[in-house]
Amino acid sequence: MTRITFDLQATDGSARTGVISTARGEIRTPAFMPVGTAATVKAMLPESVAATGADILLGNTYHLMLRPTAERIDRLGGLHRFMNWHKPILTDSGGFQVMSLADLRKLTERGVTFRSHVDGSKHELTPERSMEIQRLLGSDIVMAFDECPALPAPRERIEESMRLSMRWAARSREAFGDRPGHALFGIQQGGLEPDLRAESGKALTEIGFDGYAIGGLAVGEGQEAMFACLDHAPASLPVDRPRYLMGVGKPDDIVGAVKRGVDMMDCVLPSRSGRTGQAWTRRGQVNLKNARHADDPRPLDAACTCPTCRGYSRAYLHHVFRAGEMISGMLLTWHNLHYYQALMAGMREAIAEGRFAAFESAFHAARAEGDIERV
């Protein structure tokens, strides 16, 4: 395969379903990407992640460049072999983590210098270095290097940041070069400002990318503001390329994003929630820490086909969480990732059959019922 392709198969309103074809397999869209921050989806074997229905994982450039380093991963055969995941991998650019995690960072036109949150060592990340790291990792989808200011922020700051990101996008495109079988995605910025989003989309389209991300959302602006932005932001991106909303999110965020034309998303939520005793179900969130579950012989969700729901009771899940047993995070993460992938499959089917509005109504109605009555 010489290039990654996107086949848009059906639309229903603004919602879309299709297939991204890569050398390592197909990615069915809308797609949810579990986050494998440090070359692992926490508490999960790669085979288990695949069994939930995931077609692609996300790896974090910032974390991997610091430990174990991209150069070491390259010497060991690349990220796919290193973590035993042989389906597609998308790597982020490192920009967001530098802004949110690193110490003593300094931003210039050239890039960002910072001290590692791991050991205090000094590093520089530029568009060129980000492309080099992601090449060493061997990811299938590479993200352009950008800057992402936290919201709320003054318009002047958002405008300045967006235009810097567009200059960095052009440098990323140049540094990425011609890599058959690998794709480069540009990242739209502009905060909640419609004109800045449109300007960013136009600049990215002129540079030309294999796919386009919507960045700078899910950073504290709230769902209503995010949806208002998504009502217009995707329209300034090419219709024949995948659209990726970065860092989203909760199930109702995901359904709302797909409704507005988003094809891909990622979030640490299903795995992080699983490690803290939280489960996501069709009827909303369940907190297994609560004593109400201590004598409950029922599964998390009787309709769920994941191994957790097929084999374990709420009482057991409550017990192992309270006892601090590792299996707690394993079982709840598996369930959460299964739920997220089932949600994506349901949306793909609904869009293909032209009944997304009915799917959305049923989704919200089930959540409004709340959790099952206690025993």
N, C-alpha and C positions, 0 to 999 in steps of 0.2 A: 504493500500500500504506500502510495507516495504522499497522500495528504489525508487529513481527517475531514470527513464530510458530514453534513447535516441534512437529513431527509425529513422535511416537515410533512407529516402524514395526514393530519386533520386539525381543524380549528373549531371552536365552539365559543362564539363571542370573541373575546381576546385570548381565551385559554387555548393552548396549543399542545399537541402531542406529536412526537417524532422519534427519530433514532439518530444518534451521533455514532458514526462508524469509525473505529480506530483499529490499529494493527493488533491491539490486545483484546479486542472484543467490542460489542455494541453496548451503547449506553442508551437505555430507553428513557425518554423524557415525557413529562416532568420527572426529574431525577433528584433524589436526595443523596448527598454524599456524606457518609459518616466521617468523622474527623479522626485521623491517625496522627496526632500531634508529633510524637517522637518515634515514628515508624511503628506505631501500634495503636489500634483502637482499644482503649483501656478496658481491661477485664474480659477481652474477647480474643479467641483464636481467629486468624484470617479465614479459615474454613467456615467458622461459625458466622462471621460477618457475611460471607458469600451466601450462606444458607438462608439468611434473612431476606435475600433478594437484591442486595446492593450490587450495582454494576461498576461502581467507581468509588475510590476513597480519596480523601484529601490529606496531603502531608504538609507540614509547616516548615518552610524554608528557614525562618529565624531559628527555631529550636534545633533543626538538624544541622545547620551550619555551625552552631556552637557545640553541639554534642550529638553524635560522635564525630562530626564534620563531614561536609560533602565529599571532600577528597578521600576520606576513609571509605565511605559508602561506595564511591566510584571504584576504588581498588578492590572492593569485595563484590563487585559485579552489578552495582546499581541498586536502587531502592527496592525494585520489585523482588529481586532475588534476596536482598538483605532481610526483608520483612515477610517473605514467602507469600506475597500477594501478586497474582499473575494477571489480574484484570487491570483496566486503566487506573492511573493515578493522576490527580491534579495537584500541583503544588502552588501555594500562594507565593507572593513575591517577597514577603518578609516585612513589608512596609508597615502594616497595621500593628504587628507585634513590636516592632521597634518603637512605634509611637506609644504603645500602651504598656510595655513591659520593661524596656531597657532603661538603664540609669544614665544620667548625665549626657543626654543626646544633644547633638548640635546639627541643625539643619542648614544646608547651603544649596546653591544651585547644582553643585556636583553630586550631592547625595546626603547621607546621614552618617555621622560618626557617633558611636555610643559605647557604653561599657556593658558587658554581659551581665545579666541578672544571675547567672550561674556562678561565675568566679571573678567578676570585675574586670576581665580582660578587655582590651580596647579593640574595636572593630570598625570598619567602614563598609556601608552598604550603598551601592550606586546602582543605577539601571544596568550597567555593564556587569557588575559583580553579581547582581541578582540573576541575570541570565546565565552567567557562568555556573553559579551554584546549582541552578535548576537543570542545566545541561549535565552536570556531574551526577545529580540525583537520577536523571534519566526519566523524568516524569513525562507522561503523554501530553498533558495540557499544562502549559506554562503561563503564569500570570505576569503581566507587565508590572514594573515597579512604580508605586504611586505613594502619595502622601494622603493620609486620611485624618482630618481634624475632627476632634470630638464635637458633637452638637450638644447644646446650642453654641454658636459662635457668630461673631459679627460678619455681616455680608462681605466686608472687605477681606477678612481673613479667608473665608470660603472661596472667594473669587481668586485671590492670589494663590491659594493652595491648588485649586483646580487647574489653573494655567500652568503651574509648575508641574503638576502630574501629567498634563498633556505634552509638555516638553520632554518629560521623562519617558512618556509612552513612545514618542518618536525615537528616542535613544534606545529604548528596549527593543523596538522593532528592528532597528539597525543592528544591534548586538546579537539578537536572536538569529539573524541570518536565514539561510535556507536549510531547514532540518526536516527532510521527508519523514512522514510518520509521526511528527510532533506538531502540536498546535500552539499558537500564542494568542491569548485573549487580552484585549485592552480593557481598562477599567474606567467607567464613567464616574465623574465626581460632580460636585456642584451643590452639595447640601440639599436643602428643601426649596431652592430657588429654580423655578421652571426655566427661566432664560439661561441660567448657567448650566443646567442639565442639557438643554438643547445645544448650547455652544460646545459643551464637552462631547456630546454624541456626534456632532458634525466633525469636530477635530479628529476623533478616533476613526470615524468612517473614512475620512480623507487619508489617514495613515494606512488603514487597511489591516484588519485582524481576522483571525479564523473564528473568533467568537467574541462576545462583549459582556462584561460584567457591570452590574450596577453596584458601585461601592458607596461607602459613606452613609449607609443606613443601618438600622439596628444598633445605633451607637448612643441611645438615650433619648431619641426624639419621640418615642411612643408610637403605638400602632396606627392611630388615626392619621398622624402626620406622615408616617411611612406609606400608608395606602394612598394618601393624597398625592405624594410624590410618584408612586407607581402608576397612578392614573395617567401620567403624562411621560414619565422618564423612558419607558421602553419604546415609545413611538419614535424617538430620535435615533434608535439603533436599527441596523439593517434587519429586515424581516426574515432573510434567508440564512441567518447565522444564530447559533444558540445564545440565549440570554441567561446570565448567571447572577442571581441575587446573593451577595456574599454575607455569611453570618446569620442566616435566618433559617429556622427559628422555632417558635412554638407551632403546634399543629394548625391553629387558626391563622397564624401569620402565613404559613405555607399555603393553605387553601386560598387565602386572599391574594397572595402573590401570583399563584398560578392563574387565578381568575383574571389577573391584570397582565398576563402575557409572559410570565417568567418560566424558564425551562429547567433551570438547575438551581440548587441551593445547598448549603451546608450549615451544620451547627453542632456544637459540642453537647447540646442539651440532652439528647436521649442517653448518652453515656454518662454525662455528669450527674443527671438526675438519678440514674440507676445506682450510682455509687453512694448517693445520699438518701436512699430509701424511697425514692419517688418513682411511680409508674405512670405511664400515659396509656389511657384506654379510650375506647369509643365514647365513653361517658365522662371523659375529663381526666383529671389528675387524681391519683390515689397515693396517699401518704402512708406507707407501711410502718412508719414509726408509731402510729396511733394505736392505743391499747384496744380499740374496737376490733382489730383484726386478730387478736391473740387466740380466740377460740373459733375462728372462721374456717371451716373445712373447704370452702369454695375457691376456685381459681380466681385470679385477677379479673379475667374476662372469659366467660363460658364459651364465647364464640371465637376466641383466639386460638390459632393452631400452633403457636410457638411451643417449644419444649417446656418452658416455664409454666405456661397455662395448662399444658397436657399432663404435667407430672407433679406439680407442687401446689400446695394450698396457701391461701393468704396467711394462715396461722404459722406455717413453716417459714414463709418469707419474712414475717414479722419477727419470728424467733431468731433467725440467722442474722438479720440486721442488728437486732438488739445485742446479740452475742458477739458482734464484730467479726463474723465469719466471712472469708473471702467469697464464698459461693453466693452471698447476698448480692454483691455488685455484679457478679457474673450473670446470675439469673435475671435480675431486673434490667440490666443493660441489654441482654439478649431479647427480652420481651419488648423493651422500648424500641430497639432498632427494627424488630419485626413489625411492630405497630406502624412505625414511620414508613417502612417499605410497603406495607399493605395499603396505607393511605395513598402513597404515590401510585400504586397499581390500580386502585379504585378510581383515581382521577384520570389516569391514562385511558381506562376503559370507558369512563363516562364521557370524556371529550370525544373519543372515537365514535361513540354512539349518539352524540349530540344531545346529551342529557346532563351537562355539567351543572346547570342551575338546580335541577332536582337533587343531584348529589350534594351540592353545597347546602341546600335546605335540610336534607336528612342529616348531614354532618353536624350542623348547628343544633338541630332538634335533639339528637342523641346526647350531645354535651350538656344541653339545658336540663336534661333529666337528672344529671348528677349521678354520683356513685350509687351502687345497689344498696338496698336497705341492710342495716346491720342485722346479724343473727341474734 
